[in-house]
Amino acid sequence: MRRLLLAAAAVLALGAAGPARAETVINLTEVITSPQRTELLRSLLDKFEAANPGIKVKITSLPWGQAFEKLATMVQGGEIPDVVEMPERWVSLYGTSGQLESLEPWLAKWEGKGELSERVLQYGSVVGGTPYMIPYGFYIRAMFWNKKLFKEAGLDHAPLTIDEFVEASRKISALGEGKTGYCLRGGTGSANGYTMFMLAMNGSGDYFDRNGNSTFNQPGAIKGLQILADMHKEGLVPRDSVNWGFNEIVAGFYSGTCAMLDQDPDALIAIKERMNPADFAVAPMPLGPAGKAFPTLGYAGWAMFKAAKDKEASWKLIAFLSSPESNLAWSKFVGVVPIHKRSQEDPFFDSEQFKGWFTELNDKHWEPTPVPAYLPEYGYWADSIAVQTGQELLLGQRTAEDVATEWASYFTEAQKKWQAAHPKP
């Protein structure tokens, strides 16, 4: 009898306490990965879990080279993440297909919304004006400049216009001893450099006119290509820069071989290790004749799939990762321009080394412009056609008009094909 009474009491006690609460598990998939990056993300998630007992976050890391295909396979197979690291070039695919959760109702009641810069809300809502993602930072091209070499050439400020840029390159190259003005990227990854000069000289960030015709063969765009060809011919850039990729242009800058370099914030990692911060700064890209510049823009952020098992918990995670404290830590490590209005007040960003990027984000003369990566043909052009034909241009084997016409024909065909497959309602 005593045993029965004890057992009954135990049952009553368990009933009073209620059933054990199940642990919530959020599946987060990252797609731009490295061991160090994943380690940082894990440390942030550990803080999130400590602040939210009962919620655990599981990371799935996809290698960038296969991430697009692997994520698509996961989604098609029903293995859908709750939260995903979403590059800007994919958000249209998943947003227009109705697979992403609109963050509008969550943002409306989030006290952190007011701290986000206008660009964050703008670029997070590129698909039909719906905020399907919160960008965690921006990869934007700006102009590094070597203050010591500028001073040697009698120059005291970074070039504001493309004309000043060419003239500064000419004066610095006149110093001799192998010094040149600009770290031209003529090898892998050269497409962005060509694009920025073509758009700036054309006075518009539009890749296509209203009929779907590429603007690359318009007079201003051709002039932009011609400027780079002339600079190589005149020796205002290193002769072997026709073959340079990322590592070579960055090394060319910190070694003093060339005085200017257009790059994203991630180039700061190698440059800061080898140069005194007092000897260089970052200015916005030089303006074209219309008083405008269109630095190439890339970004990624956090999105929630509509199939998320616990949307409230998933939103809590996105809000945590998008908070000033988390985003500053992430931005400093990853090498992106952070997303909050007061970010540049942080000592890390409040410097001449970051001034150019913040100017481009906040001044109307600069319009950060995404590349047309929604076109399936864009990758082949950027990684193959632009490199080969651009090198032919720099070596004087083809004219700027000839190359620009070929590029325009390629993109016009691609755009009209895309328009036919995606008719406007």
Phi, psi and chi 1 to 4 in degrees:
 res  aa     phi    psi   chi1   chi2   chi3   chi4
   1 MET       -  -43.3  178.7   64.3   70.0      -
   2 ARG   -59.7  -40.7  177.6 -179.8  174.8   80.8
   3 ARG   -65.1  -39.4  -70.4  179.6 -179.6  175.1
   4 LEU   -64.7  -41.1  -70.8  172.8      -      -
   5 LEU   -64.1  -40.8  -71.0  172.4      -      -
   6 LEU   -64.5  -41.3  -71.1  172.6      -      -
   7 ALA   -64.4  -41.8      -      -      -      -
   8 ALA   -63.4  -41.0      -      -      -      -
   9 ALA   -62.7  -38.9      -      -      -      -
  10 ALA   -64.4  -41.0      -      -      -      -
  11 VAL   -64.1  -42.1  170.0      -      -      -
  12 LEU   -63.7  -38.9  -71.3  171.4      -      -
  13 ALA   -64.7  -41.6      -      -      -      -
  14 LEU   -64.7  -38.7  -74.1  171.5      -      -
  15 GLY   -65.1  -38.5      -      -      -      -
  16 ALA   -66.7  -35.1      -      -      -      -
  17 ALA   -73.6  -23.0      -      -      -      -
  18 GLY    87.3  164.4      -      -      -      -
  19 PRO   -67.5  149.7   25.7  -35.7      -      -
  20 ALA   -63.6  135.8      -      -      -      -
  21 ARG   -78.9  128.5 -174.5  174.6 -179.6  179.0
  22 ALA   -69.6  143.9      -      -      -      -
  23 GLU   -78.1  135.6 -175.7  176.7   75.6      -
  24 THR   -87.1  128.2  -62.8      -      -      -
  25 VAL  -114.1  122.2  176.8      -      -      -
  26 ILE  -100.6  126.7  -58.6  174.0      -      -
  27 ASN   -94.0  115.5  -70.1  -54.0      -      -
  28 LEU  -111.8  129.8 -178.4  151.7      -      -
  29 THR  -111.2  124.4  -65.0      -      -      -
  30 GLU  -104.8  146.7   58.9  166.5  -15.0      -
  31 VAL  -123.9  -13.7  -58.3      -      -      -
  32 ILE  -112.4   93.4  -52.2  173.0      -      -
  33 THR  -119.0  155.4   56.4      -      -      -
  34 SER  -159.8  156.2   72.5      -      -      -
  35 PRO   -56.2  -41.0  -27.4   36.3      -      -
  36 GLN   -68.2  -39.0  -62.2   81.8    3.8      -
  37 ARG   -65.9  -43.5 -156.5  171.9 -178.6  -86.8
  38 THR   -64.2  -36.3  -58.1      -      -      -
  39 GLU   -63.4  -42.4 -176.9  178.6   -8.3      -
  40 LEU   -63.7  -45.5  172.0   63.7      -      -
  41 LEU   -59.3  -42.6  179.9   58.2      -      -
  42 ARG   -61.9  -39.6 -175.8   67.3  -98.8  173.5
  43 SER   -64.8  -36.4   70.2      -      -      -
  44 LEU   -67.5  -40.0  -67.1  173.5      -      -
  45 LEU   -68.1  -32.3  -62.1  180.0      -      -
  46 ASP   -62.0  -39.7  -71.6  -15.6      -      -
  47 LYS   -65.9  -40.0  -67.5 -179.4 -179.4  179.4
  48 PHE   -62.2  -44.9  171.6   76.8      -      -
  49 GLU   -64.4  -37.8  -69.3  176.6   -9.2      -
  50 ALA   -64.3  -34.3      -      -      -      -
  51 ALA   -84.1  -12.2      -      -      -      -
  52 ASN  -133.2   75.0  -65.3  -86.6      -      -
  53 PRO   -54.9  138.4  -23.0   33.8      -      -
  54 GLY    95.1   -7.8      -      -      -      -
  55 ILE  -115.9  128.1  -58.7  178.4      -      -
  56 LYS  -120.3  146.9  -63.7  -65.0 -179.6 -177.1
  57 VAL  -119.1  125.7 -175.4      -      -      -
  58 LYS  -104.5  128.8  176.3 -175.2  175.4 -177.1
  59 ILE   -97.7  133.4  -59.1  177.1      -      -
  60 THR  -113.9  120.7  -61.9      -      -      -
  61 SER  -104.5  120.8  -59.7      -      -      -
  62 LEU  -106.1  129.5  -55.5 -179.4      -      -
  63 PRO   -63.6  134.7   22.4  -31.5      -      -
  64 TRP   -54.6  -39.3  173.2 -117.5      -      -
  65 GLY   -60.6  -29.2      -      -      -      -
  66 GLN  -117.0    8.5  -63.1   86.2   42.5      -
  67 ALA   -62.3  -41.6      -      -      -      -
  68 PHE   -59.9  -49.9  179.3   81.0      -      -
  69 GLU   -67.5  -40.6  -67.9   80.8    4.6      -
  70 LYS   -67.1  -41.5  -74.4 -176.9  176.7  -66.5
  71 LEU   -65.7  -42.3  179.2   61.4      -      -
  72 ALA   -60.2  -40.4      -      -      -      -
  73 THR   -65.5  -41.8  -60.5      -      -      -
  74 MET   -59.8  -46.9  -71.5  170.7   60.0      -
  75 VAL   -65.7  -44.8  172.1      -      -      -
  76 GLN   -64.7  -30.3  -69.9  170.7    4.8      -
  77 GLY   -87.1    2.4      -      -      -      -
  78 GLY    86.1    1.6      -      -      -      -
  79 GLU   -91.0   66.3 -169.0 -178.6  -13.3      -
  80 ILE   -89.9  127.2  -55.6  174.3      -      -
  81 PRO   -66.7  159.1  -13.1   26.5      -      -
  82 ASP   -80.2  -49.0  -59.1  -57.2      -      -
  83 VAL  -123.4  140.9  175.2      -      -      -
  84 VAL  -136.4  144.9   64.0      -      -      -
  85 GLU   -76.8  115.9  179.1 -177.9   15.8      -
  86 MET  -113.9  108.3 -178.9   65.4   67.5      -
  87 PRO   -66.9  151.6  -19.1   32.6      -      -
  88 GLU   -61.1  -28.1   93.1  -75.3  -18.6      -
  89 ARG   -75.9   -9.0   66.6 -172.6   69.1  178.5
  90 TRP  -105.5  -17.7  -58.8   -5.1      -      -
  91 VAL   -62.8  -32.2   70.0      -      -      -
  92 SER   -65.9  -42.1  178.2      -      -      -
  93 LEU   -58.7  -49.7  171.1   65.8      -      -
  94 TYR   -83.2  -27.4  -69.7  104.2      -      -
  95 GLY   -73.3  -46.8      -      -      -      -
  96 THR   -70.0  -21.6   55.3      -      -      -
  97 SER   -86.1    1.2   62.8      -      -      -
  98 GLY    77.5   18.9      -      -      -      -
  99 GLN   -94.6  -11.3  -66.8  174.8  -67.6      -
 100 LEU  -102.6  146.5  -64.8 -179.0      -      -
 101 GLU   -81.0  130.5  176.4   78.5    7.1      -
 102 SER   -67.1  131.6  168.9      -      -      -
 103 LEU   -91.4    4.5  -59.8 -178.2      -      -
 104 GLU   -55.5  -51.6 -177.9   62.2   43.5      -
 105 PRO   -64.7  -29.1   20.5  -31.9      -      -
 106 TRP   -75.2  -42.1  -51.0   96.3      -      -
 107 LEU   -64.1  -36.2  -76.6  165.3      -      -
 108 ALA   -59.5  -31.9      -      -      -      -
 109 LYS  -107.0    8.3   59.8 -176.5 -179.9 -178.6
 110 TRP   -92.6  122.5 -177.3   42.0      -      -
 111 GLU   -67.6  -19.1   59.4 -176.9   14.5      -
 112 GLY   -79.5   -9.2      -      -      -      -
 113 LYS   -58.7  -40.5  178.2 -178.0  177.8 -178.5
 114 GLY   -66.2  -16.3      -      -      -      -
 115 GLU   -87.4  -11.5  -61.5 -178.6   47.1      -
 116 LEU   -77.5  143.7  -60.5  175.3      -      -
 117 SER   -70.4  157.8   70.6      -      -      -
 118 GLU   -60.8  -35.3  -68.3 -177.9    9.4      -
 119 ARG   -62.6  -33.5  -61.9  -77.5 -169.9 -179.2
 120 VAL   -62.3  -48.3  173.4      -      -      -
 121 LEU   -67.7  -36.2  -62.0  173.1      -      -
 122 GLN   -63.8  -51.9  173.1 -171.6  -10.6      -
 123 TYR   -78.7  -17.8  -69.0  123.0      -      -
 124 GLY   -78.2   -8.8      -      -      -      -
 125 SER  -122.7   35.5  -52.9      -      -      -
 126 VAL   -73.8  -17.7  -65.8      -      -      -
 127 VAL   -97.7  100.5  179.3      -      -      -
 128 GLY    62.2   21.0      -      -      -      -
 129 GLY    73.6    9.8      -      -      -      -
 130 THR   -97.7  128.4  -59.2      -      -      -
 131 PRO   -76.4   89.6   28.3  -33.4      -      -
 132 TYR   -87.2   -8.3  -75.1  122.5      -      -
 133 MET  -153.3  160.1   66.2 -178.2  -69.5      -
 134 ILE  -114.7  108.2  -63.3 -178.2      -      -
 135 PRO   -55.5  144.4  -25.4   36.3      -      -
 136 TYR  -102.5    1.0   58.8   58.5      -      -
 137 GLY   161.1  167.7      -      -      -      -
 138 PHE  -123.3  136.7  -60.2  102.0      -      -
 139 TYR   -99.3  105.1  -61.8   93.3      -      -
 140 ILE  -126.9  138.3  -49.8  173.7      -      -
 141 ARG   -78.0  131.0  -71.4  -66.2  176.1   91.0
 142 ALA  -139.5  173.5      -      -      -      -
 143 MET  -104.6  109.5 -170.1   67.4   76.1      -
 144 PHE   -70.4  140.5  -70.7   73.7      -      -
 145 TRP  -140.3  139.3   60.7  -68.9      -      -
 146 ASN   -86.9  107.3 -174.3  -44.8      -      -
 147 LYS   -65.8  -32.9  -62.9  165.5   75.3  173.6
 148 LYS   -67.7  -45.3  -69.9 -179.7   69.1  175.5
 149 LEU   -66.9  -36.9  -76.5  179.7      -      -
 150 PHE   -61.9  -43.8  -93.0   64.8      -      -
 151 LYS   -63.1  -41.0 -174.2  175.4 -178.9  179.2
 152 GLU   -59.4  -33.7  -74.0 -177.8   39.7      -
 153 ALA   -88.6    6.1      -      -      -      -
 154 GLY    79.6   22.4      -      -      -      -
 155 LEU  -111.4  142.2  -57.4  166.8      -      -
 156 ASP  -122.4    5.9   60.3    2.6      -      -
 157 HIS  -154.0  159.0   65.4  -83.6      -      -
 158 ALA   -69.4  151.5      -      -      -      -
 159 PRO   -67.4  134.0   24.6  -34.3      -      -
 160 LEU   -88.5  -32.3  178.4   61.7      -      -
 161 THR  -120.6  167.1   65.9      -      -      -
 162 ILE   -66.4  -35.2  -70.6 -179.7      -      -
 163 ASP   -60.4  -44.1  -74.9  -15.2      -      -
 164 GLU   -65.9  -35.5  -70.3 -178.1    5.9      -
 165 PHE   -61.0  -46.4  164.7   78.4      -      -
 166 VAL   -66.6  -42.1  174.1      -      -      -
 167 GLU   -66.3  -39.9 -173.3   57.0   28.2      -
 168 ALA   -63.3  -40.6      -      -      -      -
 169 SER   -61.1  -38.2  -64.2      -      -      -
 170 ARG   -67.4  -42.8 -172.5  170.1  -72.7  120.2
 171 LYS   -68.7  -38.6  -70.3 -177.9  177.7  179.9
 172 ILE   -70.1  -40.7  -68.9  165.2      -      -
 173 SER   -63.4  -28.7  -60.6      -      -      -
 174 ALA   -68.9  -13.2      -      -      -      -
 175 LEU   -66.3  -24.1  -64.5  172.7      -      -
 176 GLY    77.5 -161.9      -      -      -      -
 177 GLU    56.6   33.7  -61.3 -179.9   -9.7      -
 178 GLY    80.5    3.1      -      -      -      -
 179 LYS   -80.4  140.2  -63.5 -179.2  176.4   67.3
 180 THR  -135.4  172.6   58.8      -      -      -
 181 GLY   -83.3  -40.9      -      -      -      -
 182 TYR  -134.5  134.5  174.8   50.6      -      -
 183 CYS   -82.9   81.8  -63.9      -      -      -
 184 LEU   -69.5  137.6  173.9   69.8      -      -
 185 ARG  -104.5  102.1 -174.9  171.1 -176.5  170.4
 186 GLY  -102.9  -10.7      -      -      -      -
 187 GLY   -95.4 -143.2      -      -      -      -
 188 THR   -56.6  132.3  -57.1      -      -      -
 189 GLY    88.2   12.6      -      -      -      -
 190 SER   -75.5  -15.2   57.9      -      -      -
 191 ALA   -57.6  -41.4      -      -      -      -
 192 ASN   -63.9  -39.1  -80.7    2.0      -      -
 193 GLY   -62.4  -48.3      -      -      -      -
 194 TYR   -58.2  -46.0  -64.3  134.6      -      -
 195 THR   -60.1  -45.7  -63.1      -      -      -
 196 MET   -63.0  -41.8  -72.4 -172.4  -66.7      -
 197 PHE   -69.7  -35.5  -81.7   86.4      -      -
 198 MET   -66.9  -45.2  -65.8  174.1   79.6      -
 199 LEU   -67.2  -42.2  -63.7 -179.8      -      -
 200 ALA   -62.8  -45.3      -      -      -      -
 201 MET   -70.6  -24.7  -69.6  -57.6  -64.2      -
 202 ASN   -84.4  -15.6 -150.3   32.9      -      -
 203 GLY    76.9   18.2      -      -      -      -
 204 SER  -152.3  144.7  170.6      -      -      -
 205 GLY   -91.6    7.5      -      -      -      -
 206 ASP   -80.5  126.6  -65.2  -30.1      -      -
 207 TYR   -81.7  -20.5  -73.0   89.7      -      -
 208 PHE  -140.1  152.6  -56.5   97.1      -      -
 209 ASP   -85.2 -178.2   63.3   21.1      -      -
 210 ARG   -66.3  -18.0   63.9 -179.9   60.5 -173.6
 211 ASN   -93.9    2.0  -63.1  -44.6      -      -
 212 GLY    89.6    9.4      -      -      -      -
 213 ASN   -85.9  135.6  -62.0  -53.6      -      -
 214 SER   -64.8  144.4  171.1      -      -      -
 215 THR   -90.6    0.7   61.3      -      -      -
 216 PHE   -65.8  -19.0  -87.3   11.3      -      -
 217 ASN  -101.7   12.1   60.6  -12.7      -      -
 218 GLN   -75.0  153.7  -66.8 -177.5   -1.8      -
 219 PRO   -51.8  -43.6  -28.3   36.6      -      -
 220 GLY   -63.7  -41.4      -      -      -      -
 221 ALA   -63.3  -40.6      -      -      -      -
 222 ILE   -63.3  -39.3  -64.9  172.8      -      -
 223 LYS   -61.3  -38.1  -72.8 -179.8 -178.0  178.0
 224 GLY   -61.0  -42.7      -      -      -      -
 225 LEU   -66.2  -39.8  -91.3 -172.6      -      -
 226 GLN   -62.9  -36.3 -172.2   65.3   56.9      -
 227 ILE   -58.9  -46.3  -74.2  171.5      -      -
 228 LEU   -66.9  -39.4  -64.3  176.4      -      -
 229 ALA   -63.1  -42.4      -      -      -      -
 230 ASP   -66.5  -36.6  -70.0  -16.0      -      -
 231 MET   -65.1  -39.1  -70.7  179.9   71.0      -
 232 HIS   -67.7  -42.1 -171.5  -89.9      -      -
 233 LYS   -63.5  -38.2 -179.0  178.1 -179.3  179.9
 234 GLU   -81.3  -11.0 -167.9  177.4  -23.9      -
 235 GLY    84.4   24.8      -      -      -      -
 236 LEU   -85.6   -5.5  -52.8 -173.7      -      -
 237 VAL  -130.4  158.7  -56.7      -      -      -
 238 PRO   -58.4  139.0  -24.9   35.5      -      -
 239 ARG   -58.8  -42.1  -72.8  -67.0  178.7 -168.6
 240 ASP   -82.7    4.0   57.5  -14.2      -      -
 241 SER   -67.1  -10.5   63.8      -      -      -
 242 VAL   -59.8  -22.0   66.6      -      -      -
 243 ASN  -109.7    3.5  -63.9  -51.6      -      -
 244 TRP   -74.6  140.6  -78.3   10.6      -      -
 245 GLY  -113.2 -158.8      -      -      -      -
 246 PHE   -58.5  -52.0  175.9   82.4      -      -
 247 ASN   -61.1  -38.7  -69.0  -27.2      -      -
 248 GLU   -69.9  -40.9  -70.0   80.8    9.8      -
 249 ILE   -70.2  -36.7   59.1  174.2      -      -
 250 VAL   -66.7  -43.6  173.2      -      -      -
 251 ALA   -64.8  -36.6      -      -      -      -
 252 GLY   -61.5  -34.5      -      -      -      -
 253 PHE   -74.4  -53.1 -177.4   76.5      -      -
 254 TYR   -71.1  -17.6   65.2   62.8      -      -
 255 SER   -84.5  -11.4   67.7      -      -      -
 256 GLY    85.9   10.2      -      -      -      -
 257 THR   -68.3  -37.0  -60.6      -      -      -
 258 CYS  -137.2  146.8   32.6      -      -      -
 259 ALA   -92.4  -12.4      -      -      -      -
 260 MET  -135.2  147.2  -71.6  179.2  -77.1      -
 261 LEU  -149.4  126.3  162.3   72.8      -      -
 262 ASP   -97.2  123.7   67.3   83.6      -      -
 263 GLN  -157.4  171.5 -104.6  -52.6  -44.0      -
 264 ASP   -83.7  171.6  -53.6  -38.6      -      -
 265 PRO   -60.8  -21.5  -25.8   35.5      -      -
 266 ASP   -66.6  -18.0   56.0   -4.2      -      -
 267 ALA   -69.7  -19.0      -      -      -      -
 268 LEU   -61.3  -29.4  -85.6  171.6      -      -
 269 ILE   -58.2  -51.2  -61.8  171.0      -      -
 270 ALA   -74.4  -36.3      -      -      -      -
 271 ILE   -68.9  -42.5  -66.8  171.5      -      -
 272 LYS   -64.6  -27.6  -81.4 -172.5  171.3 -178.6
 273 GLU   -71.1  -21.2  -71.0  178.2   -7.9      -
 274 ARG  -121.5   -7.9  -64.2  166.7  176.0   84.9
 275 MET  -128.4  146.4  -69.0 -176.1   71.9      -
 276 ASN   -69.4  127.8 -174.9  -30.3      -      -
 277 PRO   -54.7  -24.4  -26.6   35.3      -      -
 278 ALA   -73.7  -13.5      -      -      -      -
 279 ASP   -95.7   -4.1  -68.1  -21.7      -      -
 280 PHE  -148.9  160.9   75.1   96.4      -      -
 281 ALA  -146.8  174.8      -      -      -      -
 282 VAL  -125.2  120.6  179.2      -      -      -
 283 ALA  -110.3  161.1      -      -      -      -
 284 PRO   -66.8  159.1   21.9  -31.4      -      -
 285 MET   -59.8  142.9  -70.0  -62.7  -65.1      -
 286 PRO   -63.4  146.3   19.3  -29.9      -      -
 287 LEU   -83.6  149.2  -56.6  171.8      -      -
 288 GLY   -85.8 -175.7      -      -      -      -
 289 PRO   -58.2  -26.8  -22.7   32.8      -      -
 290 ALA   -86.3    5.1      -      -      -      -
 291 GLY    74.9   25.7      -      -      -      -
 292 LYS  -131.4  152.9  -69.3  -82.7 -170.1  178.3
 293 ALA  -138.9  152.0      -      -      -      -
 294 PHE  -130.9   70.8  -52.8   91.2      -      -
 295 PRO   -61.4  137.1   21.8  -32.5      -      -
 296 THR   -63.0  141.7   52.6      -      -      -
 297 LEU  -124.4  131.8  169.2   77.0      -      -
 298 GLY  -132.4  151.3      -      -      -      -
 299 TYR  -161.0  164.7   56.6   95.4      -      -
 300 ALA  -144.1  167.3      -      -      -      -
 301 GLY  -165.0 -166.1      -      -      -      -
 302 TRP  -107.3  129.6  -52.3  113.2      -      -
 303 ALA  -130.5  159.8      -      -      -      -
 304 MET  -118.3  130.4 -175.2 -164.7  -48.5      -
 305 PHE   -75.6  146.1  -88.1   98.4      -      -
 306 LYS   -62.3  -23.7 -168.3  169.1  -75.7 -173.2
 307 ALA   -84.8    6.8      -      -      -      -
 308 ALA   -53.7  134.1      -      -      -      -
 309 LYS   -69.3  -38.6  -63.5  179.7  -66.8  -63.9
 310 ASP  -131.8   94.9 -170.4  -36.0      -      -
 311 LYS   -68.5  -33.7  -66.3 -179.6 -179.3  179.2
 312 GLU   -63.3  -45.6 -174.3   73.6   38.9      -
 313 ALA   -68.1  -38.0      -      -      -      -
 314 SER   -64.4  -40.5  -63.7      -      -      -
 315 TRP   -65.0  -40.8  165.9 -107.8      -      -
 316 LYS   -55.4  -40.2  -79.8 -174.4  177.7 -178.9
 317 LEU   -66.5  -45.7  175.8   58.7      -      -
 318 ILE   -61.8  -42.6  -68.4  174.8      -      -
 319 ALA   -63.8  -39.0      -      -      -      -
 320 PHE   -65.0  -47.1  174.4   84.5      -      -
 321 LEU   -66.2  -24.2  -67.4  173.1      -      -
 322 SER   -94.5    3.9  -56.6      -      -      -
 323 SER   -72.5  156.6   67.0      -      -      -
 324 PRO   -54.6  -44.2  -27.8   36.1      -      -
 325 GLU   -63.4  -48.6 -178.9 -178.9   -0.7      -
 326 SER   -67.1  -44.1  -62.9      -      -      -
 327 ASN   -67.5  -35.5 -176.6 -109.0      -      -
 328 LEU   -63.5  -44.9  -81.9  174.9      -      -
 329 ALA   -61.5  -42.5      -      -      -      -
 330 TRP   -66.1  -45.7 -177.6 -101.3      -      -
 331 SER   -63.5  -41.6  -60.0      -      -      -
 332 LYS   -63.2  -37.9  -69.2  174.2 -176.2  178.5
 333 PHE   -79.8  -45.0 -176.1   86.6      -      -
 334 VAL   -76.2  -30.3  173.7      -      -      -
 335 GLY    89.4   50.4      -      -      -      -
 336 VAL  -128.2  160.2  -69.0      -      -      -
 337 VAL   -76.8  124.2  178.7      -      -      -
 338 PRO   -67.9  173.6   23.8  -32.7      -      -
 339 ILE  -106.7   -4.0   62.4  175.5      -      -
 340 HIS  -100.6  150.6  -63.2   94.8      -      -
 341 LYS   -58.3  -34.9  -65.0  175.1 -179.1  177.1
 342 ARG   -99.1   13.3  -60.7  177.4   61.5 -177.2
 343 SER   -59.6  -37.5  -61.7      -      -      -
 344 GLN   -71.9   -6.6   62.0 -166.9   95.9      -
 345 GLU   -80.0  -16.9  -62.9  176.2    8.9      -
 346 ASP   -65.5  136.1 -175.7  -84.5      -      -
 347 PRO   -52.6  -32.8  -27.5   35.7      -      -
 348 PHE   -64.8  -37.3 -176.0   89.2      -      -
 349 PHE   -99.9  -17.5  -62.8  106.0      -      -
 350 ASP   -82.7   71.4 -174.8   18.7      -      -
 351 SER  -153.6  167.1   67.5      -      -      -
 352 GLU   -64.7  -21.2  -72.9 -170.2  -71.1      -
 353 GLN   -72.2  -19.1  -79.3   70.6   46.0      -
 354 PHE  -116.3   -4.9  -92.2   91.8      -      -
 355 LYS   -57.0  -42.1 -175.8  176.9 -180.0 -179.0
 356 GLY   -60.0  -41.5      -      -      -      -
 357 TRP   -69.1  -40.2  -70.8  -62.9      -      -
 358 PHE   -67.8  -34.7  -76.5  110.1      -      -
 359 THR   -61.9  -44.2  -61.6      -      -      -
 360 GLU   -64.0  -31.1  -69.9  178.7  -14.5      -
 361 LEU   -79.5  -24.6  -78.7  172.4      -      -
 362 ASN  -115.4   -8.2  -62.5  -45.9      -      -
 363 ASP  -111.0  133.3 -169.2  -57.5      -      -
 364 LYS   -67.2  -15.5   63.9 -179.3 -178.9 -179.7
 365 HIS   -71.5  -18.9  -68.6   91.7      -      -
 366 TRP  -114.3  129.0  -72.2  -91.0      -      -
 367 GLU  -122.3   92.8  -62.9 -179.3   13.6      -
 368 PRO   -53.8  129.8  -26.5   36.6      -      -
 369 THR  -128.3  118.7  -55.5      -      -      -
 370 PRO   -68.0  147.7  -16.2   29.8      -      -
 371 VAL   -77.0  158.8  -59.0      -      -      -
 372 PRO   -77.7   60.2   29.8  -36.0      -      -
 373 ALA   -71.1   -8.6      -      -      -      -
 374 TYR   -69.6  -16.2   60.9   88.2      -      -
 375 LEU   -80.6  125.2  -63.7  174.9      -      -
 376 PRO   -57.5  -28.3  -24.1   33.9      -      -
 377 GLU   -80.5   -9.8  -64.4   84.9   -5.6      -
 378 TYR   -63.1  -43.4  177.8   79.6      -      -
 379 GLY   -59.4  -41.5      -      -      -      -
 380 TYR   -66.3  -39.2 -179.1   65.8      -      -
 381 TRP   -63.2  -47.9  175.1   79.8      -      -
 382 ALA   -65.8  -40.2      -      -      -      -
 383 ASP   -90.5  -16.6  -64.4  -26.7      -      -
 384 SER  -130.0  -63.6 -179.4      -      -      -
 385 ILE   -61.3  -48.1  -64.9  175.3      -      -
 386 ALA   -62.7  -36.6      -      -      -      -
 387 VAL   -67.6  -51.9  177.3      -      -      -
 388 GLN   -65.6  -50.5  179.2 -178.4  -21.6      -
 389 THR   -72.2  -30.3   54.1      -      -      -
 390 GLY   -65.1  -38.9      -      -      -      -
 391 GLN   -66.6  -37.3  -71.5  173.6  -28.0      -
 392 GLU   -62.9  -37.5  -67.9  169.3   -7.3      -
 393 LEU   -63.9  -50.8  166.8   72.3      -      -
 394 LEU   -62.7  -32.7  -63.3  174.6      -      -
 395 LEU   -84.8    2.3  -65.8  172.7      -      -
 396 GLY    78.7   14.4      -      -      -      -
 397 GLN   -84.7  -18.6  -62.1  168.5   -4.6      -
 398 ARG  -142.3  156.7  -63.6  178.9   65.5  175.9
 399 THR   -87.0  160.8   66.4      -      -      -
 400 ALA   -62.2  -39.6      -      -      -      -
 401 GLU   -64.1  -40.7 -176.8  175.0    3.4      -
 402 ASP   -62.8  -47.8 -178.1   29.7      -      -
 403 VAL   -66.4  -44.9  171.6      -      -      -
 404 ALA   -61.8  -38.1      -      -      -      -
 405 THR   -65.3  -41.2  -60.8      -      -      -
 406 GLU   -62.8  -44.8  178.5 -179.0  -28.5      -
 407 TRP   -63.5  -42.7  -67.7   -3.8      -      -
 408 ALA   -63.0  -41.4      -      -      -      -
 409 SER   -62.5  -42.4  176.2      -      -      -
 410 TYR   -61.9  -46.9  179.2   85.4      -      -
 411 PHE   -74.6  -33.5  -84.7  118.5      -      -
 412 THR   -61.9  -44.7  -64.3      -      -      -
 413 GLU   -62.2  -42.8 -178.8  179.0   -8.7      -
 414 ALA   -65.8  -42.5      -      -      -      -
 415 GLN   -66.1  -43.5  175.6   71.9   -1.1      -
 416 LYS   -69.1  -32.0  -68.2 -170.4  174.3 -178.0
 417 LYS   -65.2  -42.1  177.9 -179.3  176.8 -177.3
 418 TRP   -67.1  -41.2 -174.3   87.0      -      -
 419 GLN   -63.0  -37.8  -72.5  177.2  -31.9      -
 420 ALA   -66.2  -32.4      -      -      -      -
 421 ALA   -83.8  -15.0      -      -      -      -
 422 HIS  -131.3   64.6  -59.2   82.5      -      -
 423 PRO   -63.4  144.5   24.9  -34.0      -      -
 424 LYS   -71.7  141.1  -68.3 -176.7  177.7 -179.6
 425 PRO   -66.9      -   22.3  -31.1      -      -
